[in-house]
Amino acid sequence: MRTLCILLLIASALPAQLPDPDSRSERNPFAGQSDAILAGKKLFAASCSGCHGANGEGGRGPSLIEGRMIRRSSDMTLFASVRKGIPGTDMPPTNLPDDEIWRVIAFVRDLSAPAYESKLAGNPDAGADIFFGKGGCAGCHMIRGRGGYPGPDLTDIGALRTVFQLREALLKPSARVADDYEGVTVTLQDGSAIRGVARNNNNYSIQILDSKGELHLIAKDKVRDTLFRKGSLMPDDYGKRLTSNEVANVLAFLSRQSVRPPGEREPARTRGGRR
């Protein structure tokens, strides 16, 4: 079977593959079905992982997890691109039956969907117990006013991140450190030290949010030494400290954190107040 290589869905040649406008309204008959997503994952592993990685994280081809083109494209656009391929590119047509193409698309959709829209196997209640207990997560993170500093507030994290991003943040926190959360220790001229995350840093001052939630504005002429931490302040051994079931439970709990379910959100406003 020739590799499906969905990587070129975001290539400039994609518009040429759009199906007729009348057919673009057709929806994937397997959309959101857990059995179909699992079947699509197996098909993806056999036909697409060579370019995109086993979980769509990217490799020779781009990541499918954060691809806006995939999220914005209609089901029929994706179907036509996989079915017909894109002439003049490395993406070939496929001879997979229609039902299997739809299952692959269901899996790809699930990769880039907000975690809130994914159906995870873990127990959210058990995950909450770990988050606020054994895992110690609430010592640095807050959810709906409960928890601590200086980590990011996770109240809306299920609507803002994909399942892959949540898993990566939990098990490989240094793979991607969020802006304004770079660990730093500043030693002042009097020998005292302030530790936390650097919220702002320029030639004249540095702002540090400490573990108590206090924001320190420090003039550079008061600083003796500034040491930035390599990687995340978050522990990187949760894969050892927690069992696989416990990891699944924490991810299930985080996936349910949403101020408002994504489907009920208002469309984003553009500059000037227009949508």
C-alpha positions as a Markdown table, in Angstrom:
| # | Residue | x | y | z |
|---|---|---|---|---|
| 1 | Met | 0.0 | 0.0 | 0.0 |
| 2 | Arg | 1.4 | 3.4 | -1.0 |
| 3 | Thr | 1.9 | 5.8 | 1.9 |
| 4 | Leu | -1.0 | 8.0 | 2.4 |
| 5 | Cys | 1.2 | 11.0 | 3.4 |
| 6 | Ile | -1.4 | 13.4 | 4.6 |
| 7 | Leu | 1.6 | 15.8 | 5.2 |
| 8 | Leu | 0.8 | 17.8 | 2.0 |
| 9 | Leu | -2.7 | 18.7 | 3.1 |
| 10 | Ile | -1.1 | 22.0 | 4.1 |
| 11 | Ala | 0.8 | 22.5 | 0.9 |
| 12 | Ser | 0.0 | 25.3 | -1.5 |
| 13 | Ala | -1.3 | 22.7 | -4.0 |
| 14 | Leu | -4.2 | 21.8 | -1.7 |
| 15 | Pro | -6.8 | 24.3 | -3.2 |
| 16 | Ala | -6.5 | 22.5 | -6.5 |
| 17 | Gln | -7.9 | 19.4 | -4.8 |
| 18 | Leu | -11.1 | 20.9 | -3.4 |
| 19 | Pro | -14.2 | 18.9 | -4.3 |
| 20 | Asp | -17.2 | 20.5 | -5.9 |
| 21 | Pro | -18.8 | 23.0 | -3.6 |
| 22 | Asp | -22.0 | 21.0 | -3.5 |
| 23 | Ser | -20.2 | 18.0 | -2.0 |
| 24 | Arg | -18.2 | 19.9 | 0.6 |
| 25 | Ser | -21.1 | 19.7 | 3.1 |
| 26 | Glu | -20.8 | 16.0 | 3.4 |
| 27 | Arg | -19.7 | 15.0 | 6.9 |
| 28 | Asn | -17.6 | 12.1 | 8.0 |
| 29 | Pro | -20.0 | 9.3 | 8.9 |
| 30 | Phe | -17.5 | 8.1 | 11.6 |
| 31 | Ala | -16.7 | 11.5 | 13.2 |
| 32 | Gly | -16.1 | 11.4 | 16.9 |
| 33 | Gln | -16.7 | 7.6 | 17.1 |
| 34 | Ser | -14.1 | 6.0 | 19.4 |
| 35 | Asp | -14.1 | 2.7 | 17.6 |
| 36 | Ala | -13.6 | 4.4 | 14.3 |
| 37 | Ile | -10.8 | 6.6 | 15.7 |
| 38 | Leu | -9.0 | 3.6 | 17.1 |
| 39 | Ala | -9.4 | 1.8 | 13.7 |
| 40 | Gly | -8.1 | 4.9 | 11.9 |
| 41 | Lys | -5.1 | 5.0 | 14.3 |
| 42 | Lys | -4.1 | 1.5 | 13.2 |
| 43 | Leu | -4.5 | 2.5 | 9.5 |
| 44 | Phe | -2.6 | 5.7 | 10.1 |
| 45 | Ala | 0.3 | 3.7 | 11.8 |
| 46 | Ala | 0.5 | 1.4 | 8.8 |
| 47 | Ser | 0.3 | 4.0 | 6.0 |
| 48 | Cys | 1.1 | 7.4 | 7.4 |
| 49 | Ser | 3.5 | 7.2 | 10.3 |
| 50 | Gly | 6.5 | 7.0 | 8.1 |
| 51 | Cys | 6.0 | 10.7 | 7.3 |
| 52 | His | 4.2 | 12.0 | 10.3 |
| 53 | Gly | 5.3 | 9.9 | 13.2 |
| 54 | Ala | 3.3 | 7.2 | 15.1 |
| 55 | Asn | 1.1 | 9.8 | 16.8 |
| 56 | Gly | 1.0 | 12.5 | 14.1 |
| 57 | Glu | 3.7 | 14.5 | 16.0 |
| 58 | Gly | 5.7 | 15.0 | 12.8 |
| 59 | Gly | 8.9 | 13.7 | 11.3 |
| 60 | Arg | 9.8 | 13.8 | 7.7 |
| 61 | Gly | 6.4 | 15.4 | 7.3 |
| 62 | Pro | 4.9 | 18.1 | 9.4 |
| 63 | Ser | 3.0 | 17.6 | 12.6 |
| 64 | Leu | -0.7 | 17.0 | 12.2 |
| 65 | Ile | -1.5 | 17.9 | 15.8 |
| 66 | Glu | -1.3 | 21.7 | 15.5 |
| 67 | Gly | -2.2 | 22.0 | 11.8 |
| 68 | Arg | -4.8 | 24.7 | 11.4 |
| 69 | Met | -5.4 | 23.8 | 7.8 |
| 70 | Ile | -6.7 | 20.4 | 9.0 |
| 71 | Arg | -9.0 | 21.9 | 11.6 |
| 72 | Arg | -10.3 | 24.4 | 9.1 |
| 73 | Ser | -10.7 | 22.1 | 6.1 |
| 74 | Ser | -14.1 | 20.4 | 5.5 |
| 75 | Asp | -14.4 | 16.6 | 5.8 |
| 76 | Met | -14.8 | 16.4 | 2.0 |
| 77 | Thr | -11.6 | 18.5 | 1.4 |
| 78 | Leu | -9.6 | 16.0 | 3.5 |
| 79 | Phe | -11.3 | 13.0 | 1.9 |
| 80 | Ala | -10.6 | 14.2 | -1.6 |
| 81 | Ser | -7.0 | 15.0 | -0.8 |
| 82 | Val | -6.4 | 11.5 | 0.6 |
| 83 | Arg | -8.4 | 9.7 | -2.1 |
| 84 | Lys | -7.0 | 11.6 | -5.1 |
| 85 | Gly | -3.6 | 12.7 | -3.9 |
| 86 | Ile | -2.0 | 15.9 | -5.1 |
| 87 | Pro | -0.5 | 15.8 | -8.6 |
| 88 | Gly | 3.0 | 17.0 | -8.8 |
| 89 | Thr | 3.7 | 16.4 | -5.2 |
| 90 | Asp | 4.9 | 13.5 | -3.0 |
| 91 | Met | 1.3 | 12.8 | -1.9 |
| 92 | Pro | -0.1 | 9.9 | -3.9 |
| 93 | Pro | -3.7 | 8.7 | -4.4 |
| 94 | Thr | -4.8 | 5.8 | -2.3 |
| 95 | Asn | -6.7 | 2.6 | -3.0 |
| 96 | Leu | -8.1 | 2.3 | 0.5 |
| 97 | Pro | -11.9 | 1.8 | 0.6 |
| 98 | Asp | -13.9 | 4.9 | 1.4 |
| 99 | Asp | -14.9 | 3.7 | 4.9 |
| 100 | Glu | -11.2 | 3.3 | 5.8 |
| 101 | Ile | -10.3 | 6.7 | 4.5 |
| 102 | Trp | -13.1 | 8.2 | 6.6 |
| 103 | Arg | -11.7 | 6.3 | 9.6 |
| 104 | Val | -8.2 | 7.7 | 9.0 |
| 105 | Ile | -9.7 | 11.2 | 8.8 |
| 106 | Ala | -11.6 | 10.6 | 12.1 |
| 107 | Phe | -8.3 | 9.8 | 13.7 |
| 108 | Val | -6.5 | 12.8 | 12.2 |
| 109 | Arg | -9.3 | 15.1 | 13.3 |
| 110 | Asp | -9.0 | 13.7 | 16.8 |
| 111 | Leu | -5.2 | 14.5 | 16.8 |
| 112 | Ser | -5.8 | 18.2 | 16.3 |
| 113 | Ala | -9.0 | 18.5 | 18.3 |
| 114 | Pro | -9.1 | 20.2 | 21.7 |
| 115 | Ala | -8.6 | 17.6 | 24.4 |
| 116 | Tyr | -12.1 | 18.5 | 25.7 |
| 117 | Glu | -13.6 | 17.0 | 22.5 |
| 118 | Ser | -11.6 | 13.8 | 22.8 |
| 119 | Lys | -12.9 | 10.7 | 24.6 |
| 120 | Leu | -10.1 | 9.6 | 26.9 |
| 121 | Ala | -10.1 | 6.2 | 28.8 |
| 122 | Gly | -9.0 | 7.6 | 32.1 |
| 123 | Asn | -11.1 | 8.4 | 35.2 |
| 124 | Pro | -11.3 | 12.2 | 35.7 |
| 125 | Asp | -12.3 | 12.0 | 39.4 |
| 126 | Ala | -9.3 | 9.8 | 40.1 |
| 127 | Gly | -7.2 | 12.2 | 38.1 |
| 128 | Ala | -8.4 | 15.1 | 40.2 |
| 129 | Asp | -7.3 | 13.2 | 43.4 |
| 130 | Ile | -3.8 | 12.8 | 41.9 |
| 131 | Phe | -3.6 | 16.4 | 40.7 |
| 132 | Phe | -4.5 | 17.8 | 44.1 |
| 133 | Gly | -2.8 | 15.0 | 46.1 |
| 134 | Lys | -0.1 | 12.5 | 45.2 |
| 135 | Gly | 1.1 | 14.3 | 42.0 |
| 136 | Gly | 1.6 | 17.6 | 43.8 |
| 137 | Cys | 0.4 | 19.5 | 40.6 |
| 138 | Ala | -1.7 | 22.0 | 42.6 |
| 139 | Gly | 1.5 | 23.2 | 44.3 |
| 140 | Cys | 2.3 | 25.1 | 41.1 |
| 141 | His | -0.9 | 25.1 | 39.0 |
| 142 | Met | -4.3 | 26.6 | 39.7 |
| 143 | Ile | -7.7 | 25.4 | 38.5 |
| 144 | Arg | -10.8 | 27.5 | 39.2 |
| 145 | Gly | -9.0 | 29.4 | 42.0 |
| 146 | Arg | -7.8 | 26.3 | 43.7 |
| 147 | Gly | -4.0 | 25.6 | 43.6 |
| 148 | Gly | -0.8 | 27.5 | 43.6 |
| 149 | Tyr | 1.9 | 29.4 | 41.6 |
| 150 | Pro | 4.0 | 29.9 | 39.6 |
| 151 | Gly | 2.8 | 27.5 | 36.8 |
| 152 | Pro | 0.2 | 28.3 | 34.2 |
| 153 | Asp | -3.5 | 28.4 | 35.3 |
| 154 | Leu | -5.1 | 25.2 | 33.9 |
| 155 | Thr | -8.7 | 26.2 | 34.3 |
| 156 | Asp | -9.3 | 26.2 | 30.5 |
| 157 | Ile | -6.5 | 23.8 | 29.4 |
| 158 | Gly | -8.8 | 21.1 | 28.0 |
| 159 | Ala | -10.2 | 23.6 | 25.5 |
| 160 | Leu | -6.8 | 25.1 | 24.6 |
| 161 | Arg | -4.6 | 22.1 | 24.2 |
| 162 | Thr | -4.8 | 18.7 | 22.4 |
| 163 | Val | -4.4 | 15.4 | 24.1 |
| 164 | Phe | -0.9 | 15.0 | 22.7 |
| 165 | Gln | 0.1 | 18.4 | 24.1 |
| 166 | Leu | -1.3 | 17.6 | 27.5 |
| 167 | Arg | 0.6 | 14.3 | 27.5 |
| 168 | Glu | 3.8 | 15.9 | 26.4 |
| 169 | Ala | 3.5 | 18.6 | 29.1 |
| 170 | Leu | 3.0 | 16.0 | 31.7 |
| 171 | Leu | 5.7 | 13.5 | 30.7 |
| 172 | Lys | 8.2 | 15.7 | 28.8 |
| 173 | Pro | 7.7 | 19.2 | 30.3 |
| 174 | Ser | 11.0 | 20.6 | 29.0 |
| 175 | Ala | 10.1 | 19.8 | 25.4 |
| 176 | Arg | 8.2 | 23.0 | 25.1 |
| 177 | Val | 8.2 | 25.7 | 27.8 |
| 178 | Ala | 5.3 | 28.1 | 27.7 |
| 179 | Asp | 6.1 | 31.8 | 27.2 |
| 180 | Asp | 6.5 | 33.8 | 30.4 |
| 181 | Tyr | 7.2 | 30.6 | 32.4 |
| 182 | Glu | 11.0 | 30.3 | 32.1 |
| 183 | Gly | 12.6 | 29.5 | 35.5 |
| 184 | Val | 15.0 | 32.1 | 36.9 |
| 185 | Thr | 17.0 | 32.8 | 40.0 |
| 186 | Val | 18.1 | 36.4 | 40.5 |
| 187 | Thr | 20.7 | 37.3 | 43.1 |
| 188 | Leu | 20.6 | 40.8 | 44.3 |
| 189 | Gln | 23.5 | 43.1 | 45.3 |
| 190 | Asp | 22.8 | 42.4 | 49.0 |
| 191 | Gly | 23.2 | 38.6 | 48.4 |
| 192 | Ser | 19.5 | 37.7 | 48.7 |
| 193 | Ala | 18.0 | 35.6 | 46.0 |
| 194 | Ile | 14.5 | 35.6 | 44.4 |
| 195 | Arg | 13.4 | 32.5 | 42.5 |
| 196 | Gly | 10.4 | 31.9 | 40.3 |
| 197 | Val | 9.4 | 32.4 | 36.6 |
| 198 | Ala | 10.5 | 35.4 | 34.5 |
| 199 | Arg | 7.3 | 37.2 | 33.4 |
| 200 | Asn | 9.2 | 40.0 | 31.7 |
| 201 | Asn | 12.8 | 40.8 | 31.1 |
| 202 | Asn | 14.5 | 43.8 | 29.4 |
| 203 | Asn | 17.6 | 45.9 | 29.7 |
| 204 | Tyr | 16.2 | 47.9 | 32.6 |
| 205 | Ser | 14.2 | 45.4 | 34.8 |
| 206 | Ile | 13.0 | 41.9 | 35.3 |
| 207 | Gln | 9.7 | 40.7 | 36.7 |
| 208 | Ile | 9.6 | 37.4 | 38.6 |
| 209 | Leu | 6.5 | 35.5 | 39.8 |
| 210 | Asp | 7.4 | 33.4 | 42.8 |
| 211 | Ser | 5.8 | 30.3 | 44.3 |
| 212 | Lys | 3.6 | 32.5 | 46.6 |
| 213 | Gly | 2.1 | 34.3 | 43.7 |
| 214 | Glu | 4.0 | 37.5 | 44.5 |
| 215 | Leu | 5.3 | 39.5 | 41.5 |
| 216 | His | 8.7 | 41.1 | 42.0 |
| 217 | Leu | 9.7 | 44.1 | 39.8 |
| 218 | Ile | 13.5 | 44.3 | 40.0 |
| 219 | Ala | 15.6 | 47.0 | 38.5 |
| 220 | Lys | 18.7 | 45.7 | 36.8 |
| 221 | Asp | 21.1 | 48.0 | 38.8 |
| 222 | Lys | 20.0 | 46.0 | 41.9 |
| 223 | Val | 21.0 | 42.7 | 40.3 |
| 224 | Arg | 24.3 | 40.9 | 40.9 |
| 225 | Asp | 23.6 | 37.8 | 38.9 |
| 226 | Thr | 20.7 | 36.3 | 36.8 |
| 227 | Leu | 20.6 | 32.5 | 36.2 |
| 228 | Phe | 18.0 | 31.2 | 33.8 |
| 229 | Arg | 17.0 | 27.5 | 34.2 |
| 230 | Lys | 17.4 | 25.2 | 31.2 |
| 231 | Gly | 14.0 | 23.5 | 30.7 |
| 232 | Ser | 10.9 | 23.5 | 32.7 |
| 233 | Leu | 10.5 | 24.0 | 36.5 |
| 234 | Met | 8.0 | 21.1 | 36.4 |
| 235 | Pro | 9.3 | 17.6 | 37.5 |
| 236 | Asp | 10.2 | 15.4 | 34.5 |
| 237 | Asp | 9.7 | 12.1 | 36.2 |
| 238 | Tyr | 6.0 | 11.7 | 36.3 |
| 239 | Gly | 6.3 | 8.8 | 33.9 |
| 240 | Lys | 8.1 | 6.9 | 36.7 |
| 241 | Arg | 6.3 | 8.4 | 39.7 |
| 242 | Leu | 2.8 | 7.6 | 38.3 |
| 243 | Thr | 1.5 | 4.3 | 36.8 |
| 244 | Ser | 0.2 | 4.2 | 33.3 |
| 245 | Asn | -3.3 | 4.2 | 34.7 |
| 246 | Glu | -2.6 | 7.2 | 36.9 |
| 247 | Val | -1.2 | 9.1 | 33.9 |
| 248 | Ala | -4.4 | 8.3 | 32.0 |
| 249 | Asn | -6.5 | 9.5 | 34.9 |
| 250 | Val | -4.6 | 12.8 | 35.2 |
| 251 | Leu | -5.0 | 13.4 | 31.4 |
| 252 | Ala | -8.7 | 12.6 | 31.6 |
| 253 | Phe | -9.1 | 15.1 | 34.4 |
| 254 | Leu | -7.1 | 17.9 | 32.6 |
| 255 | Ser | -9.1 | 17.2 | 29.4 |
| 256 | Arg | -12.3 | 18.1 | 31.1 |
| 257 | Gln | -11.1 | 21.5 | 32.2 |
| 258 | Ser | -12.9 | 24.1 | 30.1 |
| 259 | Val | -14.5 | 27.4 | 31.1 |
| 260 | Arg | -17.0 | 26.8 | 28.3 |
| 261 | Pro | -17.1 | 23.8 | 26.0 |
| 262 | Pro | -15.4 | 24.6 | 22.7 |
| 263 | Gly | -18.7 | 24.2 | 20.7 |
| 264 | Glu | -20.4 | 26.9 | 22.8 |
| 265 | Arg | -17.6 | 29.5 | 22.4 |
| 266 | Glu | -18.2 | 32.7 | 20.6 |
| 267 | Pro | -16.3 | 33.2 | 17.3 |
| 268 | Ala | -13.0 | 35.0 | 17.7 |
| 269 | Arg | -13.1 | 38.7 | 17.0 |
| 270 | Thr | -10.8 | 40.3 | 14.5 |
| 271 | Arg | -9.2 | 43.7 | 14.9 |
| 272 | Gly | -11.6 | 46.5 | 14.8 |
| 273 | Gly | -14.2 | 44.5 | 16.6 |
| 274 | Arg | -15.4 | 42.6 | 13.5 |
| 275 | Arg | -15.7 | 38.9 | 13.4 |
